[in-house]
Amino acid sequence: MTRFAARSALVAALTLSAVACGSKSAKVSKDTLAHLPKDATFVVGIRAGDILESDAWKKLVVPKTAGNEDFQKFLACAPWSKVDLVMVSGNIPAERATVIVKGLTRAQVQSCAEKIAKDDGETATIKNDGKLMSLKKSGDDDTMWIGWLSDTTLVVASGDAVDHDPAAQKALVEQRLAGKDGLDTNKAMMDLLASVKADTIFGAGDLSAFQTQVPGIKSIAGTIEVSGGLKMHLRVGFTDAKVATNNSKRAEGFVGMVKLKPEIAWIADRVKISTDDTFAVAKIDLSADDLGKLAGMADKFPLPFARRRERPVPPMGINPHQAPAPDMAPPPGQAPAQAAPATP
């Protein structure tokens, strides 16, 4: 596993575990945002406890991950219920990510790392140096650096460039600890965040780098609330109102196509598309009963961290869903075709 892949996996695991558990008291301060990088092209905030208690988690996630031993071991290795906030930011073009987790202590993180290493038949070497902690598994050349903003708040930084240079990766974590050039100084991103309510999940992103794929697109901001069902509100910004209207119409066309499929037409009825000046707006409102229906369809949409069943691969050239062709007899009076002799 490469350093980038390993750190990306840990970043995802920390985020996922925090999504899994937590309290309802999560609050986002400007000081917290200062420890995320200024050049982030997206930022997501997660009120973790709300998700754990939600119908969406219980009906859609729990059944799909019950058989995933690695996921269950990770959830059991530390008191994730004490996590009360996760902030995730990243710069997509530069392939960098930063995660802040509030609610875990050094001892709890160390214990979790040791348990994970033991399950893999390895040992974990953990060193503390002031506000820094380094983690290294015996069977891995990679070293993971974690910074501690306080006794219960950690920051992890990862990037394609620095992940191949331990000293540079450590320096990046130290920079985030210092709060230098933080997201709080990025006015455009702060304005986007101010435009959304801090619900269960909330976030914003600069999409201007994707104008080649979607002409005129500028930004996205939105929220997801999971109380009594699932409500999603997204606002996608464009360069002008005409472009926003055209993209809203395209979205409506997609919703219309969904309505043509009887088994999922009801989902389209829960989606509302509109235009607000230079923004295309999408609202999705699913009730607890709707989530139950989705749970019944879950096998068609496997979660990326759910255990997948391996299917046998048929021999090359054989389609297992196609009936075998009948034997073709030669026309009357004609001998069966002979195979060509092998070339010496």
Helices and strands as residue ranges (DSSP letters): H 3-20, H 30-34, E 42-46, H 48-52, H 55-56, I 57-61, H 62-65, H 69-76, G 80-82, E 85-91, E 96-102, H 106-119, E 124-129, E 132-137, E 144-150, E 153-159, G 162-164, H 166-178, G 183-185, H 187-194, E 201-206, G 208-210, E 217-225, E 229-238, H 241-259, H 265-268, E 271-276, E 279-287, H 288-296, G 298-300
